[in-house]
Amino acid sequence: MTGRLTDKVAFITGAARGQGRAHAVRMATEGADIIAIDVAGKLPDCVPYDSASPEELAETVQLVKATGRRIVSSVVDTRDYDGLREAADAGVAALGRLDIIVANAGITAPQVWDAITPESFRDVMDVNVTGTWNTVMAGAQHIIDGGRGGSIILISSAAGIKMQPFMIHYTASKHAVTGMARGFAAELGKHSIRVNSLHPGAVNTPMGTGEMMAALHRANETNPGLMNMVTPFLPDYIAEPEDIADAVCWLASDESRMVTASRIPVDLGSTQY
């Protein structure tokens, strides 16, 4: 533990498991207190993998507490603007301030272009784009009120730099998040708030559970070879959540104090050709 986030408070969505949990635990290890948010319940019908549970969110709470840091958790859907505002307000009231926002919550759904329904398109855009906007809006004023600047990290995807085959709605949403980060960076910079987008490639998380892999294989059969477009350069092929948390922690810390409006890929090189 280096303590590079000591006396800071981070607001993290999608914190029950996977990348969100990794971010929370890593930041706590570095000295931050955590406001943890997750829907911890059923995801939209288009999502083929298992949903997070209240028990998983409770496990994140225990893991953070084991580091010696404080944590406040809430079950909120990021599409619920008022609910997010209330959760952020309650977290700041309990922990004293806010310095970092990690808009991590998102969904994906492998679907061939002509199998995407209006409902599926709307659900992916609502969670990934509107939910991300809601998260920033729920917390940014608290960072401003703190008077010492801060860092906002929007979790996009390799699909927000290049594209992801068989996920037009997901690709559109993650490109939107990339642009959103740059827009917020421009307007919040005067408050010494940095805003960047982070772009993971394949990550070993519960997104691979349930029917996810079967849905990917079915889609790939309609146009074999497209998946090769996201082949990484490095032999690992897939990152662990902790690998992404390393980058998030760097962006949250003063080590990246001159970095804003940037797209930071952590994708093993998959977007670079």
URGI-V688491 format. One line per field, one symbol per residue. ss: DSSP state (~ for helix, > for strand, _ for the rest). A space follows every 50 residues. Layout:
ss: ???
This chain:
ss: ________>>>>>____~~~~~~~~~~~~___>>>>>>____________ ___~~~~~~~~~~~~_____>>>>>_____~~~~~~~~~~~~~~~____> >>>_________~~~__~~~~~~~~~~~~~~~~~~~~~~~~~~~~~___> >>>>>__~~~_______~~~~~~~~~~~~~~~~~~~~~~~~_>>>>>>>> __>>_~~~___~~~~~~~~~~____~~~~~________>>~~~~~~~~~~ ~~_~~~______>>>>_______
